[in-house]
């Protein structure tokens, strides 16, 4: 089976959107949710850009951004208020996925040197 990191990072962004939609409407949830949605999409978008890069420098730059946005996703996932045990379980799963993505991008950077 071929491993598709583009699909995995896309699924992460989709899952984040589903997670945020289920949360309340407090000011902090709305603001943190906006940031979380942006950075989760940026993980996928920059990885796609890296795959289409025209130089090694551009590739490394895009992978660094994907790693950075994965880290930011973790931060906003931890900051966001959850309203149920089910949401807490989903948040934990998303934090784990963002952490794995961050580590994968870190390994790609290490191998690209």
C-alpha positions as CSV (number, residue, x, y, z in Angstrom):
1,X,0.0,0.0,0.0
2,X,1.4,3.4,-1.0
3,X,1.6,5.9,1.8
4,X,0.0,9.2,0.8
5,X,1.1,12.1,3.0
6,X,-0.9,14.6,0.9
7,X,-4.1,12.6,1.7
8,X,-3.2,12.3,5.3
9,X,-2.6,16.0,5.8
10,X,-5.8,16.8,3.9
11,X,-7.7,14.4,6.1
12,X,-6.2,16.1,9.2
13,X,-7.5,19.5,8.0
14,X,-11.0,18.0,7.3
15,X,-11.1,16.3,10.7
16,X,-10.2,19.6,12.4
17,X,-13.1,21.4,10.7
18,X,-15.5,18.7,11.8
19,X,-14.1,19.0,15.4
20,X,-14.5,22.8,15.5
21,X,-18.0,22.6,14.1
22,X,-19.1,20.5,17.1
23,X,-17.8,23.0,19.7
24,X,-19.6,25.9,21.4
25,X,-19.8,29.5,20.3
26,X,-17.8,31.2,23.1
27,X,-15.4,34.0,22.0
28,X,-12.3,31.9,22.7
29,X,-13.7,28.9,20.8
30,X,-14.5,31.0,17.8
31,X,-11.1,32.8,17.8
32,X,-9.0,29.7,18.6
33,X,-11.1,27.7,16.1
34,X,-10.4,30.1,13.3
35,X,-6.6,29.8,14.0
36,X,-6.8,26.1,14.3
37,X,-8.6,25.8,11.0
38,X,-6.1,28.0,9.2
39,X,-3.0,26.2,10.5
40,X,-4.4,22.7,9.9
41,X,-5.1,23.7,6.3
42,X,-1.7,25.2,6.0
43,X,-0.1,21.9,6.9
44,X,-1.7,20.2,3.9
45,X,-1.3,23.2,1.5
46,X,2.4,23.6,2.2
47,X,3.1,19.9,1.8
48,X,1.3,19.9,-1.5
49,X,3.4,22.9,-2.5
50,X,6.6,21.1,-1.4
51,X,5.8,18.2,-3.7
52,X,5.5,20.7,-6.6
53,X,8.5,22.7,-5.6
54,X,11.0,23.8,-8.3
55,X,14.1,23.6,-6.1
56,X,15.4,21.8,-3.1
57,X,15.5,25.1,-1.2
58,X,11.8,25.7,-1.9
59,X,11.0,22.1,-0.9
60,X,12.8,22.4,2.4
61,X,11.1,25.8,3.1
62,X,7.6,24.3,2.5
63,X,8.3,21.3,4.7
64,X,9.5,23.6,7.4
65,X,6.2,25.5,7.2
66,X,4.2,22.3,7.3
67,X,6.1,21.3,10.4
68,X,5.6,24.7,12.0
69,X,1.9,24.7,11.2
70,X,1.6,21.2,12.7
71,X,3.1,22.6,15.9
72,X,0.7,25.5,15.9
73,X,-2.2,23.1,15.4
74,X,-1.2,21.3,18.5
75,X,-1.1,24.6,20.5
76,X,-4.6,25.6,19.3
77,X,-6.0,22.2,19.9
78,X,-4.7,22.4,23.5
79,X,-6.1,25.9,24.0
80,X,-9.5,25.3,22.6
81,X,-12.4,24.7,25.1
82,X,-14.2,21.4,24.7
83,X,-17.7,20.7,25.9
84,X,-17.9,16.9,26.3
85,X,-15.9,13.8,26.9
86,X,-16.4,12.9,23.2
87,X,-14.8,16.2,22.2
88,X,-11.9,15.6,24.5
89,X,-11.3,12.2,23.0
90,X,-11.4,13.7,19.5
91,X,-9.1,16.6,20.5
92,X,-6.6,14.0,21.9
93,X,-6.7,12.1,18.6
94,X,-6.1,15.3,16.6
95,X,-3.2,16.3,18.9
96,X,-1.7,12.8,18.3
97,X,-2.1,13.2,14.5
98,X,-0.6,16.7,14.5
99,X,2.3,15.4,16.6
100,X,2.9,12.5,14.1
101,X,2.7,14.9,11.2
102,X,5.2,17.2,12.9
103,X,7.6,14.3,13.4
104,X,7.2,13.1,9.8
105,X,8.0,16.5,8.5
106,X,11.0,16.7,10.8
107,X,12.3,13.4,9.5
108,X,11.8,14.6,5.9
109,X,13.8,17.8,6.8
110,X,16.6,15.7,8.4
111,X,16.8,13.5,5.3
112,X,16.8,16.5,3.0
113,X,20.1,17.9,4.4
